């Protein structure tokens, strides 16, 4: 059975993905293209890992949310994200 990520593992993954994103920007690749590919991969993995109802619920949440930059998250936002992770609605 898969394990859920720790806070440190989540932070490490965010930093890794941010570095990959920045590396492609340094190559002159369009930022929207890079982000779109990362999002497409994430969505496809969610679709493979979740049943239809779970996937649809996550996609609805994504469509309805306005996202802040990770750097702009306050403690309340971080606590909310951790609660959602703990509800096991998001697979890591």
TIKOLBA-40264 format. One line per field, with one value per residue: residue number from 1; x negated, y, z negated of N, C-alpha, C in turn; residue in one letter. Coordinates in Angstrom, 3 decimals, always signed. Example, Ala and Ser with C-alpha at 12.3 -4.5 7.8 and 13.67 -1.06 7.14 Angstrom:
resi: 1, 2
n_X: -13.190, -12.850
n_Y: -5.690, -2.250
n_Z: -7.800, -7.080
ca_X: -12.300, -13.670
ca_Y: -4.500, -1.060
ca_Z: -7.800, -7.140
c_X: -13.200, -12.900
c_Y: -3.300, +0.030
c_Z: -7.800, -7.870
resn: a, s
***
This chain:
resi: 1, 2, 3, 4, 5, 6, 7, 8, 9, 10, 11, 12, 13, 14, 15, 16, 17, 18, 19, 20, 21, 22, 23, 24, 25, 26, 27, 28, 29, 30, 31, 32, 33, 34, 35, 36, 37, 38, 39, 40, 41, 42, 43, 44, 45, 46, 47, 48, 49, 50, 51, 52, 53, 54, 55, 56, 57, 58, 59, 60, 61, 62, 63, 64, 65, 66, 67, 68, 69, 70, 71, 72, 73, 74, 75, 76, 77, 78, 79, 80, 81, 82, 83, 84, 85, 86, 87, 88, 89, 90, 91, 92
n_X: -0.836, -0.484, -2.262, -1.456, -2.718, -5.168, -5.308, -7.838, -8.622, -6.716, -7.386, -9.980, -9.364, -7.871, -9.874, -11.628, -10.046, -9.668, -12.274, -12.725, -10.837, -11.889, -14.345, -13.524, -12.447, -14.782, -15.883, -14.482, -11.934, -8.429, -6.655, -3.953, -3.623, -5.334, -4.181, -1.655, -2.224, -3.208, -0.897, +0.849, -0.341, -0.075, +2.734, +3.390, +2.172, +3.665, +6.148, +5.661, +5.232, +7.472, +10.980, +13.834, +15.660, +14.100, +12.047, +13.543, +14.489, +12.121, +11.294, +13.392, +12.990, +10.506, +11.224, +12.842, +11.329, +9.234, +5.916, +3.062, -0.304, -2.821, -4.595, -3.050, -1.297, +0.387, +0.351, +2.881, +3.776, +1.861, +2.450, +5.030, +4.508, +2.978, +4.944, +6.695, +5.071, +4.755, +7.329, +7.233, +8.038, +6.447, +4.036, +0.755
n_Y: -1.181, +2.224, +4.953, +7.984, +11.258, +12.953, +16.172, +17.277, +15.802, +16.656, +19.375, +19.106, +17.956, +20.016, +21.962, +20.617, +20.345, +23.051, +23.807, +22.296, +23.509, +26.142, +25.567, +24.890, +27.341, +28.833, +27.792, +29.082, +28.282, +28.631, +29.773, +29.087, +26.818, +24.998, +24.819, +23.875, +21.317, +20.068, +20.185, +18.637, +16.102, +15.635, +15.627, +13.429, +11.353, +11.477, +10.757, +8.120, +7.009, +7.392, +6.739, +7.444, +9.264, +10.392, +11.567, +13.382, +15.057, +16.241, +17.579, +19.383, +20.893, +22.027, +23.585, +25.483, +26.912, +29.665, +30.055, +30.734, +31.878, +29.620, +30.908, +32.905, +31.784, +31.797, +30.938, +29.935, +29.072, +27.062, +25.302, +24.536, +23.145, +21.024, +19.800, +18.922, +17.083, +15.258, +14.306, +12.536, +12.979, +13.707, +12.072, +11.094
n_Z: +0.000, +0.761, -0.709, -2.445, -1.825, -3.817, -5.485, -4.982, -2.737, -0.911, -0.734, +0.339, +2.831, +4.007, +4.212, +5.948, +8.298, +8.817, +9.415, +11.750, +13.415, +13.504, +14.749, +17.361, +18.107, +18.146, +20.430, +22.292, +22.826, +23.180, +20.359, +19.863, +21.409, +20.133, +17.555, +18.297, +19.316, +16.991, +15.414, +16.998, +16.826, +14.069, +13.811, +15.423, +13.954, +11.586, +12.613, +13.326, +10.817, +9.226, +8.543, +10.674, +9.391, +7.306, +8.814, +10.386, +8.323, +7.378, +9.698, +9.942, +7.603, +8.272, +10.477, +9.298, +7.506, +6.624, +7.020, +5.046, +5.176, +4.047, +2.401, +1.341, -0.409, -3.472, -6.998, -7.593, -5.057, -4.568, -6.665, -5.910, -3.511, -4.532, -6.098, -4.104, -2.823, -4.875, -4.995, -3.046, -0.485, +1.513, +3.362, +2.624
ca_X: +0.000, -1.252, -2.322, -1.243, -3.950, -5.344, -5.429, -9.163, -8.616, -5.913, -8.215, -11.053, -8.799, -7.548, -11.142, -12.128, -9.238, -9.968, -13.589, -12.529, -10.130, -12.843, -15.332, -12.937, -12.369, -16.146, -16.117, -13.671, -10.630, -7.285, -6.227, -2.639, -3.811, -5.932, -3.162, -0.586, -2.685, -3.235, +0.493, +1.405, -0.881, +0.553, +4.145, +3.426, +1.854, +4.847, +7.194, +5.298, +5.191, +8.740, +12.195, +14.421, +16.236, +12.999, +11.394, +14.442, +14.530, +10.872, +11.304, +14.335, +12.282, +9.493, +11.888, +13.504, +10.390, +8.260, +4.697, +2.023, -1.668, -3.246, -5.267, -2.054, -0.433, +0.247, +0.474, +4.236, +3.789, +1.061, +3.219, +6.123, +3.930, +2.618, +6.192, +7.194, +4.201, +5.085, +8.619, +6.884, +8.715, +5.383, +3.073, -0.650
ca_Y: +0.000, +3.460, +5.806, +9.410, +12.027, +13.799, +17.598, +17.497, +15.238, +17.560, +20.563, +18.713, +17.778, +21.356, +22.588, +19.914, +20.742, +24.459, +23.849, +21.798, +24.582, +27.228, +25.099, +25.032, +28.773, +29.247, +27.351, +29.935, +27.656, +29.411, +29.330, +28.462, +25.471, +24.165, +24.586, +23.059, +19.928, +19.567, +19.995, +17.504, +14.873, +15.467, +15.264, +12.053, +10.454, +11.449, +10.008, +6.708, +6.548, +7.612, +6.351, +8.573, +10.249, +11.100, +12.394, +14.497, +15.979, +17.006, +18.489, +20.457, +21.748, +22.787, +24.562, +26.512, +27.589, +30.639, +29.623, +31.693, +31.379, +28.931, +31.894, +33.799, +31.067, +32.125, +29.754, +29.405, +28.331, +25.852, +24.405, +23.996, +22.155, +19.850, +19.124, +18.230, +15.928, +14.305, +13.694, +11.541, +13.280, +13.888, +10.994, +11.505
ca_Z: +0.000, +0.875, -1.894, -2.234, -1.964, -4.989, -5.157, -4.387, -1.382, -0.086, -0.500, +1.256, +4.165, +4.518, +4.598, +7.133, +9.444, +9.084, +10.085, +13.118, +14.110, +13.747, +15.733, +18.685, +18.403, +18.491, +21.815, +23.153, +23.087, +22.715, +19.029, +19.926, +21.946, +19.086, +16.524, +18.878, +19.378, +15.615, +15.007, +17.744, +16.234, +12.755, +14.011, +15.935, +12.847, +10.720, +13.307, +13.245, +9.428, +8.520, +9.256, +11.396, +8.476, +6.637, +9.823, +10.710, +7.178, +7.376, +10.841, +9.598, +6.645, +9.006, +11.338, +8.501, +6.615, +7.097, +6.361, +4.735, +5.277, +2.818, +1.551, +0.755, -1.332, -4.882, -7.846, -7.440, -3.803, -4.751, -7.533, -5.112, -2.600, -5.338, -6.469, -2.920, -2.632, -5.936, -4.657, -2.033, +0.781, +2.483, +3.268, +2.748
c_X: -0.884, -1.184, -1.983, -2.543, -3.964, -5.407, -6.762, -9.233, -7.811, -6.726, -9.332, -10.533, -8.436, -8.814, -11.718, -11.372, -9.479, -11.294, -13.485, -11.867, -11.098, -13.910, -14.790, -12.768, -13.725, -16.519, -15.293, -12.318, -9.539, -6.791, -4.861, -2.741, -4.355, -4.889, -2.042, -0.979, -2.701, -1.814, +1.109, +0.920, -0.212, +2.008, +4.247, +3.130, +3.010, +5.951, +6.923, +5.459, +6.544, +9.911, +12.834, +14.959, +15.157, +12.302, +12.250, +14.496, +13.272, +10.858, +12.263, +13.676, +11.246, +10.125, +12.472, +12.554, +9.582, +6.991, +3.739, +0.674, -2.020, -3.888, -4.278, -1.131, -0.685, +0.472, +1.847, +4.353, +3.032, +1.797, +4.363, +5.616, +3.578, +3.869, +6.750, +6.371, +4.547, +6.428, +8.437, +7.670, +7.690, +4.400, +1.667, -1.508
c_Y: +1.247, +4.262, +7.243, +10.136, +12.801, +15.254, +17.885, +16.956, +16.109, +18.803, +20.256, +18.565, +19.118, +22.050, +21.945, +20.334, +22.205, +24.603, +23.366, +22.881, +25.706, +26.837, +25.239, +26.499, +29.308, +28.850, +28.167, +29.347, +28.521, +28.891, +28.635, +27.036, +24.530, +23.816, +23.697, +21.587, +19.323, +19.282, +18.787, +16.172, +14.600, +15.009, +13.823, +11.050, +10.357, +10.595, +8.504, +6.166, +6.597, +7.003, +7.620, +9.657, +11.061, +12.056, +13.614, +15.520, +16.840, +18.003, +19.658, +21.432, +22.619, +23.899, +25.728, +27.343, +28.654, +30.357, +30.783, +31.049, +30.686, +29.926, +32.802, +33.092, +31.524, +30.848, +29.110, +28.565, +27.007, +24.837, +23.746, +22.902, +20.881, +19.078, +18.333, +16.974, +14.857, +13.634, +12.621, +11.737, +13.422, +12.756, +11.545, +10.274
c_Z: +0.000, -0.420, -1.500, -2.500, -3.273, -4.533, -4.481, -2.965, -0.430, +0.265, +0.493, +2.685, +4.791, +4.995, +5.856, +8.382, +9.818, +9.814, +11.532, +13.961, +14.477, +14.764, +17.153, +19.076, +18.818, +19.915, +22.811, +23.501, +22.465, +21.369, +19.027, +20.449, +20.878, +18.027, +17.052, +18.953, +17.976, +15.126, +15.710, +17.174, +14.891, +12.894, +14.493, +14.816, +11.859, +11.336, +13.223, +11.820, +8.716, +9.283, +9.830, +10.461, +7.763, +7.612, +10.159, +9.584, +7.135, +8.526, +10.589, +8.628, +7.355, +9.838, +10.545, +7.651, +7.347, +6.319, +6.157, +5.021, +3.973, +1.857, +0.822, -0.236, -2.766, -5.696, -7.721, -6.162, -3.940, -5.613, -6.767, -4.175, -3.359, -5.762, -5.288, -2.644, -3.652, -5.713, -3.593, -0.757, +1.887, +2.295, +3.463, +2.814
resn: x, x, x, x, x, x, x, x, x, x, x, x, x, x, x, x, x, x, x, x, x, x, x, x, x, x, x, x, x, x, x, x, x, x, x, x, x, x, x, x, x, x, x, x, x, x, x, x, x, x, x, x, x, x, x, x, x, x, x, x, x, x, x, x, x, x, x, x, x, x, x, x, x, x, x, x, x, x, x, x, x, x, x, x, x, x, x, x, x, x, x, x
***
